[in-house]
Amino acid sequence: MHSLTLITTNWSEPLAVASYTTGVSLHSHTSVSQESLSFVKSACSWMPGLNQMLQHYGQRSSQRHGIRLDLNRAYWCPPLLPRMAYDVEARQIQRLWLTPLVSITDHDSMEAPLLLRAVPSSRHIPMSTEWSVPYGATWFHMGIHNLPSRDAVRWMERMKRFTEEADAARANNGDLEAFDRKLIEMIREMHESPQVLIVFNHPVWDLHRVGAATHRKELHRFLQATGRCIHALELNGLRHAQENRDVAQLARETDHLLISGGDRHGLEPNANVNLTTAATFTEFVEEVRVDRRSHVHFMDQYQRRWEQRILESTLNAITDFPNFLPGWQRWDDRAFHPDANGEMRSLRELWPDGDAPRGMRAAIHFVRMGGRNRAVAAPLRLAFPGVNRLGAEGF
């Protein structure tokens, strides 16, 4: 059976939702996710002076406090706590007069759905995660949705253990082919459960910068090895239109279904959802896996300039939220770095006086203020010219 993907946009076809009863939010993150800060070095190169400031404070931290700057281990957490993140997604769907089904996919964790199942309004949330997997010379992110409740914690432990062991094998020139085979076996085993949905998130994005040609080669090898065990390729609401067009072309070549995935990290809700008449998430999975049907609906925010949306999402990481719970209000409560003993601690705990150095505070204030000005996004527009020109399909 060939796949059937419908793609509509809320700005040109707002009535596309009329024949559906349910909206599905896939792929979004909460405060549980640990997002690498390894991008900071390249991000600092966009604005004059920031790179020098980073080097200055890195050297001073090492000399005065014995803490060596390690952006590969450092990470930040998205601002929205699980209940807040769930509500952001559910309310957007409710504004379409649809019943919401929300699948939270934090990086390599199912803590958020476990917490949300204790709340009556979200007790049916699927057990889902975004699994980071090394494969060959590259890395992929797999959306694993709706694992059986009785097995979900065990599966999460297996997935984390695989990633850790495969990553260690890479570092020590181990047998990578053996781990590639093990990964395929694990995906096939998940596929055997009819309620599980396996989505290839942002498949063409060379997230770890191994080189476009290398990533694409491994991508095709992986899709050939997994076959129908990958149930859909993601159209990502936080990636630009050109990349999503490339994913659509890939889906045509491999006869894969396309599916939504907003990839929300900040305050803005997912920029696309799936439309369905399914009453439960398991029914939705059957529609995707068995009927091979998917209706992706892009929301109004996807029309906005991609570089501005990326900038705003990034700014959420350095924004203070006074109305949040104590201990999660300041940006440096939500960013973590190894201390002198290698233990992860919040930046707020690491500052000598409980506050960021004056120069860093000034730089962050400048970036926050500049983020409200579209001109600050100009370097991104120059680096990625025309990537978000929307086509007839809406992406």
C-alpha positions, 0 to 999 in steps of 0.5 A: 500500500502506498502512503498518502500524505496531505499537507495544508496550512492554517493561513491558506486553508483554515477550514482544512480542520473542519472534517477532523475531530482531533489534533496531534502534537508530536515532538516537543520538549520540556524542562526535562530535556538536556540541550547541549551548549556546544553550539555556543562557540559558533553562535558567538561568532555571529556577534562582534566581541562575544567570542573574545568575552567567552575566551576571557571568562573561560581563562579566568574561570580556569585560573581562579576557580579551577573550572575549565570551560567545557561546552561539550558537557554543558547543557541548558534545559527548556523553560517550560515544566512538563505541565506547562509544555503540555498545556501550551500544545493542548491549548493551540489544538483546542483553539482549532476546536479539536480534541488534543493528543499530545506526545512529549519527546524529551531527549533520551528521557520519559520523565515528563510523561511519567509526571504528567500521568499523575495529572487527571487532564493528561493521564493518557499521555503516551510514553514517548522520547526522542532517542539520540542514536549514533549510526555509522559516521553520523547521528540520528534522532528517532521519535519513539512514541507510545511505548507500552506502559509496562515496558516503557521504563525498561525500554528507556534504560535499554536505549540510553545504555545503547547510546552510551556504549555505542558512543564509547565504542566510537571514541575507542575505535570499537566495532561500530558495525556491530552497534549498527546491527544492534540498533536495527535489531532494537528498532525492529523489536519496537516495531513488533509492538503494534501500538508503537510509532517510530518517526525519523525526526529531521532526517536530512539535518546534519546535526553533528556536522559530519558533512552533508554527503556523509550524513546523506549516505548513512541516512540512505543506508539506515532507511534501507536497513530499517525498511517499513520499521520506520513509520514516517519521516518528520516535517519539522516545524522548527526547521526551514522550508527548504529542508522540509522540501528535501525531506518530502523528496526523500519520502517520495524516493523511499515511499515513506509517509510524512508526519508532523513534528514541531520540535518546540523548545521554547514558549511558541507552540509546535508549528505543525500538527497532525489532523485525524479522526482517531479518538486515542493515540493508539488509534492514530498510530494504526492510521499511520502504520496500517492505513498509511495516512497522514494529514500534516497541518502547518500553523500560522507561526510557520509563515514567520521568518525562520531565522527570527523564530530560531533567534526567539527560541534561543533567547528563551534559554537566556530569559528570566521568568519571574512567575515560574517556580523558585529555582527555575526563574532565572536563566542561569538556574536552567543552564548547567556546567561541570564544577571543579570536581566534574559534577554538574551544577547550575551556573547560578551555583557556580557564580562566585557571588551568585550572579553572572560576571558584570560583562556577561550580564551586559552581553546577555542584556544586549542579546536580549534587547537585540533579539527584539530587533529583526536586524539582529537576525540578519547574519542568519539570513545571510548564512541561509539565504532564501531557505524559508521561502514557502512553496505551494505546499506551505513549506 
